[in-house]
């Protein structure tokens, strides 16, 4: 899927901005991103010219651009750039308010799934609370206590959205290091491609940070629930991805 929005990471440190872009790019390899950190002479600080150049470059590649910042003065620099944008492109650029690292990851995964700037900015803003609904500890161990998949697909009552029912399955996480950043991002991108609402252990499966916040380890149970037009297809795809160890086996 071609990304509609790209990201500009504005930081007081060039290395920090570059590092955030590097991490986010691992989760969303098809999303154009630019680092705009530090001053033009290599000092700690922010540069209007570097931010403006990054925004202009991305506007030549994607339809929309979302800016993320680390501290207050970086936000002020980003706002100054927005203020001088030509009216013809100003509505294509948005400034997101959220945590830099977590927000960049969440925003990049959303953009990878085809979200527009407004949706990406929402993902960034929601990143701060993405761990709130996660379980307090590791998930349940699978029925055998060993890694593998144990699908137990069944229908469950819907939650009142539409007339369809929810499909459920209990799977067992195979990955040796658990549901860490990479498989969580793959799972989030996977379910975002279906017209269905999917949850894993009661958190939104389209949120990479919520999935990571579950703290699932090898052998833990994944209680997957899907409902909507493509619920069956989504559940089938998730089951296959878990069985394949998200490509890490």
DAQUIMO-V817170 format. One record per residue. RES is the residue in three letters. SS is DSSP state (h for helix, s for strand, l for the rest). PSI is psi as a letter, one per 30 degrees, with the letter a starting at -180 (* if undefined). Layout:
# DAQUIMO-V817170
((RES;SS;PSI) (RES;SS;PSI))
This chain:
# DAQUIMO-V817170
((UNK;l;k) (UNK;l;k) (UNK;l;k) (UNK;l;e) (UNK;s;k) (UNK;s;l) (UNK;s;k) (UNK;s;k) (UNK;s;j) (UNK;s;j) (UNK;s;l) (UNK;l;f) (UNK;l;k) (UNK;h;e) (UNK;h;e) (UNK;h;e) (UNK;h;e) (UNK;h;e) (UNK;h;e) (UNK;h;e) (UNK;h;e) (UNK;h;e) (UNK;h;e) (UNK;h;e) (UNK;h;f) (UNK;h;e) (UNK;h;f) (UNK;l;i) (UNK;l;f) (UNK;l;g) (UNK;l;k) (UNK;l;k) (UNK;s;l) (UNK;s;k) (UNK;s;k) (UNK;s;i) (UNK;s;l) (UNK;l;l) (UNK;l;l) (UNK;l;f) (UNK;l;g) (UNK;l;g) (UNK;l;l) (UNK;l;k) (UNK;l;a) (UNK;l;l) (UNK;l;k) (UNK;h;e) (UNK;h;e) (UNK;h;e) (UNK;h;e) (UNK;h;e) (UNK;h;e) (UNK;h;e) (UNK;h;e) (UNK;h;e) (UNK;h;e) (UNK;h;e) (UNK;h;f) (UNK;l;f) (UNK;l;e) (UNK;l;l) (UNK;l;e) (UNK;s;l) (UNK;s;k) (UNK;s;k) (UNK;s;k) (UNK;s;k) (UNK;s;l) (UNK;l;e) (UNK;l;l) (UNK;h;e) (UNK;h;f) (UNK;h;e) (UNK;h;e) (UNK;h;e) (UNK;h;e) (UNK;h;e) (UNK;h;e) (UNK;h;e) (UNK;h;e) (UNK;h;e) (UNK;h;f) (UNK;h;g) (UNK;l;k) (UNK;l;k) (UNK;h;f) (UNK;h;f) (UNK;h;f) (UNK;h;e) (UNK;l;f) (UNK;l;f) (UNK;s;k) (UNK;s;k) (UNK;s;k) (UNK;l;k) (UNK;l;j) (UNK;l;l) (UNK;l;k) (UNK;h;e) (UNK;h;e) (UNK;h;e) (UNK;h;e) (UNK;h;e) (UNK;h;e) (UNK;h;e) (UNK;h;e) (UNK;h;e) (UNK;h;e) (UNK;h;e) (UNK;h;e) (UNK;h;e) (UNK;l;g) (UNK;l;g) (UNK;l;k) (UNK;l;l) (UNK;h;e) (UNK;h;e) (UNK;h;e) (UNK;h;e) (UNK;h;e) (UNK;h;e) (UNK;h;e) (UNK;h;e) (UNK;h;e) (UNK;h;f) (UNK;h;e) (UNK;h;e) (UNK;h;g) (UNK;l;f) (UNK;l;f) (UNK;l;e) (UNK;l;g) (UNK;l;l) (UNK;l;l) (UNK;l;f) (UNK;l;a) (UNK;l;l) (UNK;l;l) (UNK;l;k) (UNK;s;k) (UNK;l;l) (UNK;l;f) (UNK;l;f) (UNK;l;g) (UNK;l;l) (UNK;l;k) (UNK;l;a) (UNK;l;k) (UNK;l;i) (UNK;l;k) (UNK;l;i) (UNK;l;k) (UNK;s;l) (UNK;s;k) (UNK;s;l) (UNK;l;k) (UNK;l;l) (UNK;l;g) (UNK;l;f) (UNK;l;j) (UNK;l;a) (UNK;l;f) (UNK;l;l) (UNK;l;l) (UNK;s;k) (UNK;s;k) (UNK;s;l) (UNK;s;k) (UNK;s;j) (UNK;s;l) (UNK;s;k) (UNK;l;k) (UNK;l;f) (UNK;l;k) (UNK;l;e) (UNK;l;g) (UNK;l;a) (UNK;l;i) (UNK;l;a) (UNK;h;e) (UNK;h;e) (UNK;h;e) (UNK;h;e) (UNK;h;e) (UNK;h;e) (UNK;h;e) (UNK;h;e) (UNK;h;e) (UNK;h;e) (UNK;h;f) (UNK;h;f) (UNK;l;f) (UNK;l;l) (UNK;l;i) (UNK;l;l) (UNK;s;j) (UNK;s;k) (UNK;s;l) (UNK;s;j) (UNK;l;h) (UNK;l;g) (UNK;s;l) (UNK;s;k) (UNK;l;f) (UNK;l;f) (UNK;l;j) (UNK;h;e) (UNK;h;e) (UNK;h;e) (UNK;h;e) (UNK;h;e) (UNK;h;f) (UNK;l;f) (UNK;l;h) (UNK;l;k) (UNK;l;l) (UNK;l;k) (UNK;l;f) (UNK;s;l) (UNK;s;k) (UNK;s;j) (UNK;s;j) (UNK;s;k) (UNK;s;k) (UNK;s;k) (UNK;s;l) (UNK;l;a) (UNK;l;e) (UNK;l;h) (UNK;h;e) (UNK;h;e) (UNK;h;e) (UNK;h;e) (UNK;h;e) (UNK;h;e) (UNK;h;e) (UNK;h;e) (UNK;h;e) (UNK;h;e) (UNK;h;e) (UNK;h;e) (UNK;h;e) (UNK;l;g) (UNK;h;g) (UNK;h;h) (UNK;h;g) (UNK;l;f) (UNK;l;*))
